[in-house]
Amino acid sequence: MATHPTRFENLHDLARLPWFSLKDGELVVDDPSVPTAIDMHTHLALTYVRSNRVDLHRRTARTERYLPDQRPIDFDVYINRNFSPEDLAALERDLGLGSLVDGGMRSTHTVANLARDMGALKISNSVLLAIDWPFGLSRNADTWLAATEGRSDMIVFGSVHPYDTQVEARLDAQKARGAKGIKVHPAVQMVKPDAARCMRFYKACGDRDLPILFHCGPVDIETRLGRYLSQVKHYERAIAENPRTRFVLGHSGALQMPEALEFAKKYPNCYLELSSQSLSGVKKILAEAPPDRPVFGTDWPFYSQAIGLAKVFIATDGDDALRHAALYGNAARILGLPEVPVSSVGA
């Protein structure tokens, strides 16, 4: 296996890796030997309290990701360690009070801009993970389902708060509109994963063949309450007592990855999504988890999709079967897509 660099001056410096190059000033995947990927962890412009006013069809000159393209990147740490204090402050403003006004970085987090990135990086499908509260007018899931109607490259995981008064009706409505799963974010939605009402919610999702993608694990930049609610130990009951429901652990447990890895070894309905993990974490997951459980994800627009791709490319160098499974095959089975991709270009 070749030795590859793991520290980069900026995003474009990833072109030092053999799978990438720069084309017209943009980073692209230009190695025909690497498979198409499915990104299981992306978002569009998120809004809370008020309705979404971002034009999700608009293509802008560039995407303003929360980790700016010019920042140094270290693959050997959990990805949010690459943020500067100024970056974290800007992220908090944009997702907080910034979501109540027009403009900001969020205005570039659109379907059109995501599709452009996918096309450059050989990603055929992106799963959009909506997050909603049980009150307010945001209804991110409904907005995103409308914005992606008729597209095959964008797959929406809807959002119904486990404490919503009309859980089953809303699940049915979102599935009827095309939702392929449900996103649950305990830190943002302020629920404990093993609470009684959450347990009933997971069963309702399983009854409808809607897989759940959790935000799973503490990341150390959330609130103290969010950090408590995201502790990996709180997720095991959900997985163990709902064997008919498929659970994808977003970020593979984040900073508590070893505990999440044990869940994947123990429970056949548990999958590990790789976004944000360090390169060593990705290597450990791919080496020790059942080979049909890891799935690729990036957390776009927090980070460029190229960063997550590069880590999987390095971790699977010399093992084409594992690379295909992690980048495409495992996610395709969860989503009901052909196990051999029809196209590798986001439209």
Residue pairs with C-beta under 8 A, 6 or more apart in sequence:
1 317
1 318
2 18
2 317
4 17
4 18
4 314
4 317
5 16
5 17
6 74
6 75
6 76
6 279
6 314
7 72
7 73
7 74
7 75
7 76
8 14
8 16
8 72
8 73
8 75
9 72
10 69
10 70
10 71
10 72
10 73
11 27
11 69
11 70
11 71
11 73
11 304
11 306
11 307
12 22
12 27
12 69
13 73
14 20
14 27
14 73
14 306
14 307
14 310
15 21
15 22
15 27
17 310
17 313
17 314
18 31
19 29
19 30
19 31
19 34
19 309
19 310
19 313
20 27
20 28
20 29
20 30
20 31
20 306
20 310
21 27
21 28
21 30
22 28
23 30
23 120
26 120
27 120
27 121
27 304
27 306
28 120
28 121
29 120
29 121
29 122
29 306
29 309
33 320
34 122
34 313
34 323
34 327
35 320
35 323
35 324
35 327
35 328
35 341
36 122
36 123
36 124
36 327
36 328
36 341
36 343
36 344
37 121
37 122
37 123
37 124
37 296
37 309
37 312
37 327
37 328
38 123
38 124
38 125
38 126
38 127
38 295
38 296
38 327
38 328
38 331
38 332
38 335
38 337
39 118
39 123
39 125
39 126
39 127
39 296
39 297
39 298
39 300
39 305
39 308
40 127
40 213
40 248
40 273
40 275
40 295
40 296
40 297
40 331
40 334
41 127
41 129
41 213
41 250
41 251
41 273
41 275
41 297
41 298
41 299
41 300
42 114
42 126
42 127
42 128
42 129
42 297
42 298
42 299
42 300
42 301
42 305
43 109
43 128
43 129
43 130
43 131
43 299
43 300
43 301
43 302
44 54
44 56
44 109
44 110
44 111
44 114
44 128
44 140
44 144
44 147
45 52
45 54
45 56
45 106
45 107
45 109
45 110
46 95
46 99
46 106
46 109
46 131
46 138
46 140
47 53
47 54
47 99
47 106
47 138
47 140
47 143
48 99
48 133
48 136
48 138
49 99
49 100
49 133
49 136
49 137
49 138
50 99
50 100
50 136
50 137
50 138
51 137
51 138
51 139
51 143
52 138
52 139
52 140
52 143
53 102
54 102
54 106
54 107
54 109
54 110
55 107
55 110
56 110
56 111
56 112
56 143
56 144
56 147
57 110
57 111
57 112
57 147
58 107
58 110
58 112
59 110
59 112
59 113
59 116
60 107
60 108
60 110
60 113
62 108
63 108
63 109
63 113
63 114
63 116
63 117
63 301
64 105
64 108
64 301
65 105
65 300
65 301
65 302
65 303
65 304
66 83
66 87
66 90
66 91
66 94
66 105
66 301
66 302
66 303
67 73
67 79
67 82
67 83
67 87
67 302
67 303
67 304
68 87
69 304
71 82
71 83
71 84
71 87
72 82
73 82
73 307
74 81
74 82
75 278
75 279
75 307
75 310
75 311
75 314
76 278
76 279
76 280
77 278
78 219
78 254
78 255
78 276
78 277
78 278
78 281
79 275
79 276
79 277
79 278
79 299
79 303
79 307
80 219
80 220
80 221
80 276
83 91
83 221
88 221
90 105
91 302
93 104
94 104
94 105
94 106
95 106
98 104
98 105
98 106
99 106
105 301
108 301
109 301
111 147
111 148
111 151
111 154
113 301
114 126
114 154
114 300
114 301
114 346
115 153
115 154
115 346
115 347
116 346
117 123
117 300
117 304
117 305
117 346
118 124
118 126
118 153
118 305
118 345
118 346
119 345
119 346
119 347
121 305
121 306
121 309
122 344
122 345
123 305
123 309
123 344
123 346
124 153
124 328
124 341
124 342
124 343
124 344
124 345
124 346
125 152
125 153
125 154
125 155
125 331
125 335
125 337
125 346
126 153
126 154
126 155
126 300
126 346
127 155
127 156
127 157
127 180
127 181
127 213
127 297
127 331
127 335
128 144
128 148
128 154
128 155
128 156
128 157
129 157
129 159
129 183
129 213
129 250
130 140
130 141
130 144
130 156
130 157
130 158
130 159
130 183
131 140
131 159
131 183
131 185
131 188
131 189
132 138
132 139
132 140
132 141
132 159
132 160
132 161
132 189
133 161
133 189
134 161
134 163
134 164
134 165
140 159
141 156
141 158
141 159
141 160
141 174
141 179
142 174
142 177
144 156
145 156
145 158
145 174
145 177
145 178
145 179
148 154
148 155
148 156
148 178
149 177
149 178
151 347
152 347
153 346
153 347
155 180
155 335
156 178
156 179
156 180
157 179
157 180
157 181
157 182
157 183
157 211
157 213
158 171
158 174
158 175
158 179
158 181
158 182
158 183
159 182
159 183
159 184
160 167
160 170
160 171
160 174
160 182
160 201
161 189
161 191
162 184
162 189
162 191
162 195
162 197
162 198
162 200
162 201
163 191
163 197
164 170
167 200
167 201
167 204
168 204
171 182
171 204
171 205
171 208
171 210
172 208
174 182
175 208
175 210
179 210
180 210
180 211
180 335
180 336
181 205
181 210
181 211
181 212
181 213
181 248
181 334
181 335
182 205
182 210
182 211
182 212
182 213
183 212
183 213
183 215
184 191
184 193
184 198
184 201
184 212
184 213
184 214
184 215
185 214
185 215
186 192
186 193
186 214
186 215
186 226
186 229
186 230
186 234
187 215
187 222
187 223
187 225
187 226
187 227
187 229
187 230
188 215
188 226
190 225
190 226
190 229
191 197
191 198
191 229
192 198
192 229
192 234
193 214
193 229
193 234
193 235
193 237
193 238
194 234
194 235
194 236
194 237
194 238
198 238
199 237
199 238
199 241
199 242
202 212
202 238
202 242
202 245
202 247
203 242
203 244
203 245
205 211
205 212
205 245
206 242
206 244
206 245
206 246
207 244
211 245
211 246
211 247
211 248
211 334
212 245
212 246
212 247
212 248
213 247
213 248
213 250
213 273
214 235
214 247
214 248
214 249
214 250
215 230
215 250
215 251
216 230
216 232
216 235
216 249
216 250
216 251
216 252
216 253
216 254
216 260
217 230
217 231
217 232
217 249
217 251
217 252
217 253
217 254
217 255
217 256
217 257
217 260
218 226
218 227
218 230
218 231
218 254
218 255
218 256
219 230
219 251
219 254
219 255
219 276
220 227
220 255
222 230
230 254
231 256
232 253
232 256
232 259
232 260
232 263
233 259
235 247
235 249
235 260
235 263
236 263
238 245
238 247
239 247
239 263
239 267
239 269
239 270
240 267
242 269
243 267
243 268
243 269
244 269
245 269
246 269
246 271
246 334
247 269
247 270
247 271
248 271
248 272
248 273
248 295
248 334
249 260
249 263
249 264
249 270
249 271
249 272
249 273
250 273
250 275
250 297
251 273
251 275
251 276
251 277
251 299
252 260
252 261
252 272
252 273
252 274
252 277
252 281
252 285
252 294
253 259
253 260
253 261
253 272
254 276
257 277
257 281
257 284
257 285
258 284
260 272
261 272
261 284
261 285
261 288
261 289
263 270
264 270
264 271
264 272
264 289
264 290
264 293
265 288
265 289
265 290
268 290
270 293
271 293
271 294
271 295
271 330
271 334
272 285
272 289
272 293
272 294
272 295
273 294
273 295
273 296
273 297
274 282
274 285
274 294
274 295
274 296
274 297
274 308
274 311
274 312
274 326
275 297
275 298
275 299
275 303
275 308
276 299
276 303
277 285
277 311
278 311
279 311
279 314
279 315
282 311
282 312
282 315
283 315
285 294
286 294
286 312
286 315
286 316
286 322
286 326
291 322
291 325
292 325
292 330
292 333
293 330
294 325
294 326
294 330
295 326
295 330
295 331
295 334
296 308
296 309
296 312
296 326
296 327
296 328
296 331
297 308
298 304
298 305
298 307
298 308
298 309
299 308
309 327
312 323
312 326
312 327
313 323
316 322
316 323
316 326
328 339
328 341
329 339
331 337
332 338
332 339
332 341
333 339
